[in-house]
C-alpha cells in the first residue's frame, strides 16, 4: 500500500488572510470522511504551512453543517490486512503528529460530527472551538478495532485515563457541552458563530510574539513527555532563547512605555 503525495488538492479548500490560513476538509457528501486521499492532501498541505512565513495560525474545519470529520472511510478499513492496518495507523499518526507539532497554533473549528479519525484529528490541533451541535466519539470498538490515529494516547492526555477509557470502551458520543466539561474542547458557541469565534481566538494569538508562541508550544508539547525536572530545564532553555530576541526587547519596552508592542518575529 503506497502513500505518495498528491500534486494538487481535490478534497481540501484553503484560504489565507491576515496571517490566518483556513483549511477545510471538503467531502460534505461523505461527511468529510478521512479516506487515503484526504490524509495525503492534509500531509502535503501542512508540510507547506509549516514553512510558510506568511501563516502564523491555522484554522481547520469541515465543509457543510453536519460534520467536522465523521471518521475514516469504512470501505478502506474493511479491506486492510494486518500489515496494511499497522501501516494505515502509522501513516495517520504521522500526519496528525505533523499538525500537532507544526510550530504554529492550529485551531479546530468543530462544526458537527467529530467521530473516530475526526475526533483524533481535532485532538491533534492545539485548541478546539466547537459548535453547540458538535458531537465527539471514538466508536472504533463498535467496528471491532481501536482508535488508530493516536486517539488512545491524546484522549487520555486531554481528559484523563478514566474518562478516556469510558469513551473508548463504550464508543458512545458526547455533546459539545460535555466535551467542554471534560476538557476536550476550549469553547462552545452557537453554530452561526463558530468561524467568527475561531478567528477571534486566532487574532488574540496573533497579537503576541511569534517566537514566544512557538517556544511555548514546544515547551508544553515536549515537556509533557518528560519528567517535571526535565520539562523545567527545557522551559528554562527556551526562556533563555526568548531573551535573545528582538521581540522580547520590544515587548518589555512597550510594557514599560505603556504602548502596544509591535512584534516582528525575530
C-alpha positions in Angstrom: 0.0 0.0 0.0 1.7 3.2 -1.2 1.1 6.6 0.4 2.6 9.1 -2.1 1.9 12.8 -2.0 -0.7 14.3 -4.5 0.2 17.2 -6.8 -2.9 19.2 -6.1 -5.8 19.3 -3.6 -9.2 17.9 -4.6 -10.5 17.2 -1.1 -9.3 20.4 0.7 -10.2 24.1 0.4 -7.5 26.5 1.6 -7.6 30.3 2.1 -5.0 32.6 3.8 -5.9 36.0 5.0 -4.2 38.3 7.6 -1.7 35.5 8.5 -4.6 33.1 9.3 -4.9 30.1 7.0 -8.2 28.2 6.9 -8.1 24.6 5.8 -11.4 22.9 5.1 -11.9 19.2 4.6 -14.3 19.3 1.6 -16.2 16.0 1.2 -19.6 17.0 2.6 -21.4 14.3 0.7 -19.3 11.8 2.7 -19.5 13.8 5.9 -15.8 14.7 5.3 -14.6 11.2 6.0 -10.9 10.6 6.0 -10.0 8.5 3.0 -6.5 7.9 1.8 -6.6 11.0 -0.5 -7.7 13.3 2.3 -4.9 12.1 4.5 -2.3 12.6 1.7 -3.5 16.1 1.0 -3.6 17.0 4.7 0.0 15.9 4.9 1.1 17.9 1.9 -0.9 21.0 3.0 0.5 21.1 6.5 4.0 20.5 5.2 3.6 23.7 3.2 2.0 25.6 6.1 4.9 24.6 8.3 7.4 26.6 6.2 5.1 29.4 5.1 6.3 32.5 6.9 3.1 34.3 5.9 1.0 32.0 8.0 1.0 32.2 11.8 -2.2 30.5 12.8 -4.2 27.7 11.1 -7.9 27.0 11.4 -9.0 23.5 10.4 -12.7 22.8 9.8 -15.1 20.6 7.7 -17.4 21.6 4.8 -21.1 21.6 5.3 -23.2 21.8 8.5 -23.3 18.2 9.6 -19.7 17.1 10.1 -16.2 18.3 11.0 -14.9 14.9 10.0 -17.1 11.8 10.6 -14.3 9.3 10.8 -12.3 7.1 8.4 -13.6 5.7 5.2 -15.1 2.3 6.2 -14.7 0.8 2.8 -10.9 1.3 3.0 -10.8 0.0 6.6 -12.7 -3.2 5.8 -10.1 -4.3 3.2 -7.0 -3.9 5.4 -4.7 -6.8 6.1 -2.9 -6.9 9.4 0.3 -5.4 7.9 -1.7 -2.8 6.0 -3.6 -2.0 9.2 -0.4 -1.2 11.0 0.9 0.9 8.1 -2.5 2.7 7.9 -2.3 3.6 11.6 1.4 4.7 11.5 0.8 6.9 8.4 -2.2 8.6 10.0 -0.3 9.1 13.2 2.5 10.8 11.3 0.1 13.2 9.6 -1.5 14.1 12.9 1.9 14.5 14.6 2.8 17.0 11.9 -0.3 19.0 12.7 0.3 18.8 16.5 4.0 19.8 16.1 3.5 22.4 13.3 5.3 25.1 15.4 2.2 27.3 14.9 -1.2 27.1 16.7 -3.8 25.1 14.9 -7.4 25.7 15.9 -10.1 23.0 15.2 -13.4 24.6 14.4 -15.6 21.6 15.0 -18.9 22.2 13.2 -20.6 18.9 13.6 -19.7 15.2 14.0 -16.1 14.6 15.1 -16.1 10.8 15.2 -13.2 8.3 15.2 -10.5 9.8 13.0 -12.3 13.1 13.1 -12.1 13.2 16.8 -8.4 12.2 16.6 -7.8 15.0 14.0 -9.4 17.6 16.3 -7.3 16.4 19.3 -4.1 16.8 17.2 -5.0 20.5 16.9 -3.7 23.0 19.5 -7.1 24.3 20.5 -10.7 23.2 19.8 -13.7 25.5 19.3 -17.0 23.5 19.0 -20.4 24.4 17.6 -23.3 23.6 20.0 -24.3 20.9 17.5 -20.9 19.1 17.6 -20.6 15.6 18.8 -17.4 13.7 19.7 -16.8 10.0 19.8 -14.2 7.2 19.4 -16.6 4.5 18.2 -14.0 2.1 16.8 -14.8 -0.7 19.2 -18.2 -0.9 17.5 -16.3 -1.9 14.3 -14.0 -4.4 16.0 -11.0 -2.1 16.0 -9.4 0.5 18.3 -8.5 4.2 17.6 -5.5 4.1 15.3 -4.5 7.8 14.8 -3.2 8.2 18.4 -6.7 8.5 19.9 -5.8 6.2 22.8 -2.9 8.5 23.6 -4.2 12.0 23.0 -7.6 11.5 24.6 -6.1 10.1 27.8 -3.8 13.1 28.0 -6.6 15.6 27.4 -9.3 14.2 29.7 -7.6 11.7 31.9 -7.2 7.9 31.8 -10.6 7.0 33.4 -12.8 9.2 31.2 -10.8 8.3 28.1 -11.3 4.6 28.7 -15.0 5.1 29.3 -15.3 6.9 25.9 -13.1 4.4 24.0 -14.6 1.2 25.6 -18.3 2.3 25.2 -17.8 4.0 21.8 -20.6 6.4 22.8 -20.7 10.1 21.6 -20.7 13.1 23.9 -22.2 16.5 23.2 -20.2 19.7 22.8 -21.1 20.8 26.3 -20.0 17.5 27.8 -16.8 17.7 25.8 -16.2 21.2 27.2 -16.8 19.9 30.8 -14.3 17.1 30.2 -11.7 19.5 28.9 -11.8 18.1 25.4 -12.8 21.4 23.8 -11.9 25.0 24.8 -15.1 26.8 23.8 -18.6 26.0 22.7 -20.5 28.6 20.6 -23.7 28.7 18.5 -23.3 27.2 15.0 -23.6 30.6 13.3 -20.8 32.0 15.4 -18.3 29.1 15.1 -15.9 30.5 12.4 -16.0 34.0 13.9 -15.1 32.6 17.3 -12.2 30.6 15.8 -10.9 33.7 14.0 -11.3 35.8 17.2 -9.2 33.3 19.0 -6.6 33.3 16.2 -6.4 37.1 16.3 -5.8 37.0 20.1 -2.8 34.7 19.4 -1.6 36.8 16.5 -1.3 39.8 18.9 1.5 38.1 20.7 5.2 37.5 19.9 5.6 34.8 17.2 8.7 33.2 18.6 7.3 33.2 22.1 4.2 31.3 20.7 6.5 28.8 19.0 8.6 28.2 22.1 5.6 27.9 24.4 4.1 25.3 22.1 7.4 23.4 22.2 7.7 23.6 26.0 4.2 22.2 26.5 4.3 19.5 23.8 7.7 18.1 24.6 7.6 18.9 28.3 4.6 16.6 28.7 6.7 13.7 27.5 9.4 14.4 30.1 9.8 14.3 33.9 8.9 17.6 35.5 12.5 18.3 36.2 13.4 17.7 32.5 10.5 19.8 31.4 11.5 22.7 33.7 15.0 22.5 32.2 13.5 22.7 28.7 11.4 25.6 29.8 14.4 27.5 31.2 16.4 26.9 28.0 13.5 28.2 25.8 13.0 31.1 28.2 16.7 32.0 27.6 16.2 31.8 23.9 13.4 34.3 24.2 15.8 36.7 25.9 17.9 36.8 22.7 15.0 38.0 20.5 14.1 41.5 19.3 10.5 40.7 20.3 11.5 40.3 23.9 13.2 43.7 23.9 10.2 45.2 22.1 7.6 43.5 24.4 9.2 44.6 27.6 9.9 48.1 26.3 6.3 48.5 25.1 5.0 47.4 28.5 7.2 50.0 30.4 6.3 52.7 27.9 2.6 51.8 28.2 2.0 51.2 24.5 1.1 48.2 22.3 4.0 46.1 21.2 5.0 45.8 17.6 6.4 42.3 17.2 8.5 41.3 14.2 9.1 37.6 14.8 12.8 38.0 15.4 
